[in-house]
Amino acid sequence: MDRTNGIHHDGVMKSKHRFIGSQPIVSDRIRNIDGGFSFIPHRFLRDGFWETLTTHELLLYFLLVLVGDRNGVSFYGCDVLCSLLSMDMGMYIFSRNGLIDKDLIAFDGRRFQVLSLPPNPTSNSPQPLRTDEDFEREDPATIRLLIHESLGGALRKKEP
């Protein structure tokens, strides 16, 4: 058995309870890259990034991965993201800022970039638009929320 990756020399993975073959379950439905660039490295789960994110942060992160180009850049605006995620503006901003604080995405007020994973889940390298003042000055979603709140309301998606 190769101790570095848990694979027996016969190509079968060994778990605590049973052997798991590497053969696909449905051989005519094997995934392949077909025009998209989305991927999430196994480190995301193995190194603990998954467990540091809230459910809403995970949803936003995965959507940004799906819609990003080969450099991880996407132009989806807050309205589209909120609609696709069934998320109100406040939760979107909270989730977006959480991903920025965790050094997983960058945002310049118009575009997102899903970043390569930092060395560990607690790494916080400086990113654009990190402070409340940055967001209040440059981020259309934060500005919009502040305007609506100042007018006595908040942008929230109506529940059915």
MODELLER restraints for C-alpha pairs under 7 A, 6 or more apart:
rsr = mdl.restraints
at = mdl.atoms
rsr.add(forms.Gaussian(group=physical.xy_distance, feature=features.Distance(at['CA:1:A'], at['CA:7:A']), mean=6.03, stdev=0.5))
rsr.add(forms.Gaussian(group=physical.xy_distance, feature=features.Distance(at['CA:1:A'], at['CA:8:A']), mean=4.18, stdev=0.5))
rsr.add(forms.Gaussian(group=physical.xy_distance, feature=features.Distance(at['CA:1:A'], at['CA:9:A']), mean=5.69, stdev=0.5))
rsr.add(forms.Gaussian(group=physical.xy_distance, feature=features.Distance(at['CA:2:A'], at['CA:8:A']), mean=5.97, stdev=0.5))
rsr.add(forms.Gaussian(group=physical.xy_distance, feature=features.Distance(at['CA:2:A'], at['CA:9:A']), mean=6.88, stdev=0.5))
rsr.add(forms.Gaussian(group=physical.xy_distance, feature=features.Distance(at['CA:6:A'], at['CA:13:A']), mean=6.24, stdev=0.5))
rsr.add(forms.Gaussian(group=physical.xy_distance, feature=features.Distance(at['CA:6:A'], at['CA:14:A']), mean=6.60, stdev=0.5))
rsr.add(forms.Gaussian(group=physical.xy_distance, feature=features.Distance(at['CA:7:A'], at['CA:13:A']), mean=4.86, stdev=0.5))
rsr.add(forms.Gaussian(group=physical.xy_distance, feature=features.Distance(at['CA:7:A'], at['CA:14:A']), mean=6.81, stdev=0.5))
rsr.add(forms.Gaussian(group=physical.xy_distance, feature=features.Distance(at['CA:12:A'], at['CA:19:A']), mean=6.47, stdev=0.5))
rsr.add(forms.Gaussian(group=physical.xy_distance, feature=features.Distance(at['CA:12:A'], at['CA:20:A']), mean=5.96, stdev=0.5))
rsr.add(forms.Gaussian(group=physical.xy_distance, feature=features.Distance(at['CA:12:A'], at['CA:21:A']), mean=4.93, stdev=0.5))
rsr.add(forms.Gaussian(group=physical.xy_distance, feature=features.Distance(at['CA:12:A'], at['CA:22:A']), mean=6.19, stdev=0.5))
rsr.add(forms.Gaussian(group=physical.xy_distance, feature=features.Distance(at['CA:13:A'], at['CA:19:A']), mean=5.78, stdev=0.5))
rsr.add(forms.Gaussian(group=physical.xy_distance, feature=features.Distance(at['CA:13:A'], at['CA:20:A']), mean=5.18, stdev=0.5))
rsr.add(forms.Gaussian(group=physical.xy_distance, feature=features.Distance(at['CA:13:A'], at['CA:21:A']), mean=6.32, stdev=0.5))
rsr.add(forms.Gaussian(group=physical.xy_distance, feature=features.Distance(at['CA:14:A'], at['CA:20:A']), mean=6.24, stdev=0.5))
rsr.add(forms.Gaussian(group=physical.xy_distance, feature=features.Distance(at['CA:37:A'], at['CA:69:A']), mean=6.19, stdev=0.5))
rsr.add(forms.Gaussian(group=physical.xy_distance, feature=features.Distance(at['CA:37:A'], at['CA:70:A']), mean=5.22, stdev=0.5))
rsr.add(forms.Gaussian(group=physical.xy_distance, feature=features.Distance(at['CA:38:A'], at['CA:65:A']), mean=5.70, stdev=0.5))
rsr.add(forms.Gaussian(group=physical.xy_distance, feature=features.Distance(at['CA:38:A'], at['CA:66:A']), mean=5.27, stdev=0.5))
rsr.add(forms.Gaussian(group=physical.xy_distance, feature=features.Distance(at['CA:44:A'], at['CA:50:A']), mean=5.99, stdev=0.5))
rsr.add(forms.Gaussian(group=physical.xy_distance, feature=features.Distance(at['CA:47:A'], at['CA:120:A']), mean=6.97, stdev=0.5))
rsr.add(forms.Gaussian(group=physical.xy_distance, feature=features.Distance(at['CA:48:A'], at['CA:121:A']), mean=6.39, stdev=0.5))
rsr.add(forms.Gaussian(group=physical.xy_distance, feature=features.Distance(at['CA:49:A'], at['CA:121:A']), mean=5.12, stdev=0.5))
rsr.add(forms.Gaussian(group=physical.xy_distance, feature=features.Distance(at['CA:56:A'], at['CA:95:A']), mean=6.01, stdev=0.5))
rsr.add(forms.Gaussian(group=physical.xy_distance, feature=features.Distance(at['CA:57:A'], at['CA:95:A']), mean=4.75, stdev=0.5))
rsr.add(forms.Gaussian(group=physical.xy_distance, feature=features.Distance(at['CA:57:A'], at['CA:96:A']), mean=6.92, stdev=0.5))
rsr.add(forms.Gaussian(group=physical.xy_distance, feature=features.Distance(at['CA:57:A'], at['CA:98:A']), mean=6.94, stdev=0.5))
rsr.add(forms.Gaussian(group=physical.xy_distance, feature=features.Distance(at['CA:57:A'], at['CA:99:A']), mean=6.50, stdev=0.5))
rsr.add(forms.Gaussian(group=physical.xy_distance, feature=features.Distance(at['CA:64:A'], at['CA:114:A']), mean=6.82, stdev=0.5))
rsr.add(forms.Gaussian(group=physical.xy_distance, feature=features.Distance(at['CA:65:A'], at['CA:72:A']), mean=6.59, stdev=0.5))
rsr.add(forms.Gaussian(group=physical.xy_distance, feature=features.Distance(at['CA:65:A'], at['CA:114:A']), mean=6.44, stdev=0.5))
rsr.add(forms.Gaussian(group=physical.xy_distance, feature=features.Distance(at['CA:67:A'], at['CA:74:A']), mean=6.11, stdev=0.5))
rsr.add(forms.Gaussian(group=physical.xy_distance, feature=features.Distance(at['CA:68:A'], at['CA:74:A']), mean=4.58, stdev=0.5))
rsr.add(forms.Gaussian(group=physical.xy_distance, feature=features.Distance(at['CA:72:A'], at['CA:113:A']), mean=5.00, stdev=0.5))
rsr.add(forms.Gaussian(group=physical.xy_distance, feature=features.Distance(at['CA:72:A'], at['CA:114:A']), mean=4.76, stdev=0.5))
rsr.add(forms.Gaussian(group=physical.xy_distance, feature=features.Distance(at['CA:72:A'], at['CA:115:A']), mean=6.87, stdev=0.5))
rsr.add(forms.Gaussian(group=physical.xy_distance, feature=features.Distance(at['CA:73:A'], at['CA:111:A']), mean=6.74, stdev=0.5))
rsr.add(forms.Gaussian(group=physical.xy_distance, feature=features.Distance(at['CA:73:A'], at['CA:112:A']), mean=5.47, stdev=0.5))
rsr.add(forms.Gaussian(group=physical.xy_distance, feature=features.Distance(at['CA:73:A'], at['CA:113:A']), mean=4.27, stdev=0.5))
rsr.add(forms.Gaussian(group=physical.xy_distance, feature=features.Distance(at['CA:73:A'], at['CA:114:A']), mean=6.54, stdev=0.5))
rsr.add(forms.Gaussian(group=physical.xy_distance, feature=features.Distance(at['CA:74:A'], at['CA:111:A']), mean=5.79, stdev=0.5))
rsr.add(forms.Gaussian(group=physical.xy_distance, feature=features.Distance(at['CA:74:A'], at['CA:112:A']), mean=5.34, stdev=0.5))
rsr.add(forms.Gaussian(group=physical.xy_distance, feature=features.Distance(at['CA:74:A'], at['CA:113:A']), mean=6.49, stdev=0.5))
rsr.add(forms.Gaussian(group=physical.xy_distance, feature=features.Distance(at['CA:75:A'], at['CA:110:A']), mean=6.61, stdev=0.5))
rsr.add(forms.Gaussian(group=physical.xy_distance, feature=features.Distance(at['CA:75:A'], at['CA:111:A']), mean=4.88, stdev=0.5))
rsr.add(forms.Gaussian(group=physical.xy_distance, feature=features.Distance(at['CA:75:A'], at['CA:112:A']), mean=6.54, stdev=0.5))
rsr.add(forms.Gaussian(group=physical.xy_distance, feature=features.Distance(at['CA:78:A'], at['CA:141:A']), mean=6.33, stdev=0.5))
rsr.add(forms.Gaussian(group=physical.xy_distance, feature=features.Distance(at['CA:82:A'], at['CA:88:A']), mean=6.14, stdev=0.5))
rsr.add(forms.Gaussian(group=physical.xy_distance, feature=features.Distance(at['CA:82:A'], at['CA:89:A']), mean=6.70, stdev=0.5))
rsr.add(forms.Gaussian(group=physical.xy_distance, feature=features.Distance(at['CA:82:A'], at['CA:92:A']), mean=6.54, stdev=0.5))
rsr.add(forms.Gaussian(group=physical.xy_distance, feature=features.Distance(at['CA:88:A'], at['CA:155:A']), mean=6.81, stdev=0.5))
rsr.add(forms.Gaussian(group=physical.xy_distance, feature=features.Distance(at['CA:88:A'], at['CA:156:A']), mean=4.75, stdev=0.5))
rsr.add(forms.Gaussian(group=physical.xy_distance, feature=features.Distance(at['CA:88:A'], at['CA:157:A']), mean=5.11, stdev=0.5))
rsr.add(forms.Gaussian(group=physical.xy_distance, feature=features.Distance(at['CA:89:A'], at['CA:155:A']), mean=5.81, stdev=0.5))
rsr.add(forms.Gaussian(group=physical.xy_distance, feature=features.Distance(at['CA:89:A'], at['CA:156:A']), mean=6.08, stdev=0.5))
rsr.add(forms.Gaussian(group=physical.xy_distance, feature=features.Distance(at['CA:99:A'], at['CA:105:A']), mean=5.88, stdev=0.5))
rsr.add(forms.Gaussian(group=physical.xy_distance, feature=features.Distance(at['CA:100:A'], at['CA:106:A']), mean=6.00, stdev=0.5))
rsr.add(forms.Gaussian(group=physical.xy_distance, feature=features.Distance(at['CA:101:A'], at['CA:124:A']), mean=6.34, stdev=0.5))
rsr.add(forms.Gaussian(group=physical.xy_distance, feature=features.Distance(at['CA:102:A'], at['CA:121:A']), mean=6.85, stdev=0.5))
rsr.add(forms.Gaussian(group=physical.xy_distance, feature=features.Distance(at['CA:102:A'], at['CA:122:A']), mean=6.56, stdev=0.5))
rsr.add(forms.Gaussian(group=physical.xy_distance, feature=features.Distance(at['CA:102:A'], at['CA:123:A']), mean=6.75, stdev=0.5))
rsr.add(forms.Gaussian(group=physical.xy_distance, feature=features.Distance(at['CA:102:A'], at['CA:124:A']), mean=5.88, stdev=0.5))
rsr.add(forms.Gaussian(group=physical.xy_distance, feature=features.Distance(at['CA:103:A'], at['CA:118:A']), mean=6.78, stdev=0.5))
rsr.add(forms.Gaussian(group=physical.xy_distance, feature=features.Distance(at['CA:103:A'], at['CA:123:A']), mean=6.76, stdev=0.5))
rsr.add(forms.Gaussian(group=physical.xy_distance, feature=features.Distance(at['CA:103:A'], at['CA:124:A']), mean=5.43, stdev=0.5))
rsr.add(forms.Gaussian(group=physical.xy_distance, feature=features.Distance(at['CA:103:A'], at['CA:125:A']), mean=6.25, stdev=0.5))
rsr.add(forms.Gaussian(group=physical.xy_distance, feature=features.Distance(at['CA:104:A'], at['CA:114:A']), mean=6.19, stdev=0.5))
rsr.add(forms.Gaussian(group=physical.xy_distance, feature=features.Distance(at['CA:104:A'], at['CA:115:A']), mean=5.38, stdev=0.5))
rsr.add(forms.Gaussian(group=physical.xy_distance, feature=features.Distance(at['CA:104:A'], at['CA:117:A']), mean=6.33, stdev=0.5))
rsr.add(forms.Gaussian(group=physical.xy_distance, feature=features.Distance(at['CA:105:A'], at['CA:112:A']), mean=6.78, stdev=0.5))
rsr.add(forms.Gaussian(group=physical.xy_distance, feature=features.Distance(at['CA:105:A'], at['CA:113:A']), mean=5.47, stdev=0.5))
rsr.add(forms.Gaussian(group=physical.xy_distance, feature=features.Distance(at['CA:105:A'], at['CA:114:A']), mean=4.49, stdev=0.5))
rsr.add(forms.Gaussian(group=physical.xy_distance, feature=features.Distance(at['CA:105:A'], at['CA:115:A']), mean=5.20, stdev=0.5))
rsr.add(forms.Gaussian(group=physical.xy_distance, feature=features.Distance(at['CA:106:A'], at['CA:112:A']), mean=5.71, stdev=0.5))
rsr.add(forms.Gaussian(group=physical.xy_distance, feature=features.Distance(at['CA:106:A'], at['CA:113:A']), mean=5.11, stdev=0.5))
rsr.add(forms.Gaussian(group=physical.xy_distance, feature=features.Distance(at['CA:106:A'], at['CA:114:A']), mean=6.60, stdev=0.5))
rsr.add(forms.Gaussian(group=physical.xy_distance, feature=features.Distance(at['CA:106:A'], at['CA:115:A']), mean=6.92, stdev=0.5))
rsr.add(forms.Gaussian(group=physical.xy_distance, feature=features.Distance(at['CA:106:A'], at['CA:127:A']), mean=6.20, stdev=0.5))
rsr.add(forms.Gaussian(group=physical.xy_distance, feature=features.Distance(at['CA:106:A'], at['CA:128:A']), mean=6.50, stdev=0.5))
rsr.add(forms.Gaussian(group=physical.xy_distance, feature=features.Distance(at['CA:107:A'], at['CA:113:A']), mean=6.47, stdev=0.5))
rsr.add(forms.Gaussian(group=physical.xy_distance, feature=features.Distance(at['CA:107:A'], at['CA:128:A']), mean=6.37, stdev=0.5))
rsr.add(forms.Gaussian(group=physical.xy_distance, feature=features.Distance(at['CA:107:A'], at['CA:129:A']), mean=6.76, stdev=0.5))
rsr.add(forms.Gaussian(group=physical.xy_distance, feature=features.Distance(at['CA:108:A'], at['CA:128:A']), mean=6.11, stdev=0.5))
rsr.add(forms.Gaussian(group=physical.xy_distance, feature=features.Distance(at['CA:108:A'], at['CA:129:A']), mean=6.51, stdev=0.5))
rsr.add(forms.Gaussian(group=physical.xy_distance, feature=features.Distance(at['CA:109:A'], at['CA:138:A']), mean=5.70, stdev=0.5))
rsr.add(forms.Gaussian(group=physical.xy_distance, feature=features.Distance(at['CA:109:A'], at['CA:139:A']), mean=4.61, stdev=0.5))
rsr.add(forms.Gaussian(group=physical.xy_distance, feature=features.Distance(at['CA:109:A'], at['CA:140:A']), mean=6.60, stdev=0.5))
rsr.add(forms.Gaussian(group=physical.xy_distance, feature=features.Distance(at['CA:129:A'], at['CA:135:A']), mean=5.66, stdev=0.5))
rsr.add(forms.Gaussian(group=physical.xy_distance, feature=features.Distance(at['CA:135:A'], at['CA:142:A']), mean=6.19, stdev=0.5))
rsr.add(forms.Gaussian(group=physical.xy_distance, feature=features.Distance(at['CA:136:A'], at['CA:142:A']), mean=5.83, stdev=0.5))
rsr.add(forms.Gaussian(group=physical.xy_distance, feature=features.Distance(at['CA:136:A'], at['CA:143:A']), mean=5.60, stdev=0.5))
rsr.add(forms.Gaussian(group=physical.xy_distance, feature=features.Distance(at['CA:145:A'], at['CA:154:A']), mean=6.45, stdev=0.5))
rsr.add(forms.Gaussian(group=physical.xy_distance, feature=features.Distance(at['CA:145:A'], at['CA:155:A']), mean=6.32, stdev=0.5))
rsr.add(forms.Gaussian(group=physical.xy_distance, feature=features.Distance(at['CA:148:A'], at['CA:154:A']), mean=5.35, stdev=0.5))
rsr.add(forms.Gaussian(group=physical.xy_distance, feature=features.Distance(at['CA:148:A'], at['CA:155:A']), mean=6.66, stdev=0.5))
